[in-house]
Amino acid sequence: MQTPISYAEWRAHWGDERWAETIESTRQFHERKWEQRSEFLSMHPAWELRLNVYWDESEPEWRDRWSSCGGRFFENGRMLAAKWDPIWEKLSATFYDGYGRPYPPYADYCSAGWLEIDADEAIVLGVITEEEFQTHTSASATQIATPISDEMREELKQLACDLEVEIHAMGGPKPGATREERFLHNRARQKESLEKMQRDFEERSREDDRVRIEKDAVFRLMEAVEDSLNNQPDVSDPTRLQWLADSVKTLTETPYFDSYENWRARAWVAAADLHRSVGDAKSELECLEFALSINAKLPVKRRAKALRDVS
């Protein structure tokens, strides 16, 4: 995980132009959400103020600001409020450095943003009451010009029931679940998802470590084989011969040299050296020619030519 940086460090690294772009894009994004807040009120009637979106900022300071504007805290200090709560306007109008807008960013050094909170979570946590939710959603609902017939109303109710059954079959809450049951179900699913993400991350880390260790071992083996053949051409010892044969086989078959043509070519030269040590001139030439097809600059052309002339 990347270590959070301060506002000054972020600005020094990205510069004033990128900072201005970031502030403007953040402003435009949250301005649209502010203007459209009533359109999705029935689904997401509240927001959470999230800090440290771009850079690390003083959480105690913003919690103090939140509290002084009348904000309440939920679940380990989460800053949640209804979309119609006056705190959003107070955050920008109360302090000397505020931008005077009811949406993020609220100040030069603030990188806070909004997270949508659905109705079940907002009501179960006590951010809003059921009565407040019904009042504000009914007031903002679009009026339907044509009255709905009783028959159509029944069809819609049946469609809603069928949808709940389908959602449950796909892992959603049971049909007819209460707000609290839906909230707890979603929390459990979120926890499972986070745990799976953590397990997947740990598994990828272990696999990356394994590959790194194996790759490093193969490169070190290449150097050990070359040193062994250069320093001791005699391979009469059967144990050493077997080690060299097994090692050369590993070096010529490993996928870790695929991106390193020079190392692949060196592996085949090592194979040629081994065949020369046991007197197999034909196999030695084949290995040299294959090495040259990978890297024509290897200093073994004269050696290959001599073997061709003899054969």
Secondary structure, 3 states (H helix, E strand, C coil): CCCCCEHHHHHHHHHHHHHHHHHHHHHHHHHHHHHCCCCCCCCCCEEEEECCCCCECCHHHHHHHHHHCCCCEECCCEEEEECCCCHHHHHHHCCCCCCCCCCCCCCCCCCCEEEEECHHHHHHCCCCCHHHHHHHHHHHCCCCCCCCCHHHHHHHHHHHHHHHHHHHHCCCCCCCCCHHHHHHHHHHHHHHHHHHHHHHHHHHHHHHHHHHHHHHHHHHHHHHHHHHHHHCCCCCCHHHHHHHHHHHHHHHHCHHHCCCHHHHHHHHHHHHHHHHHCCCHHHHHHHHHHHHHHCCCCCCHHHHHHHHHHC
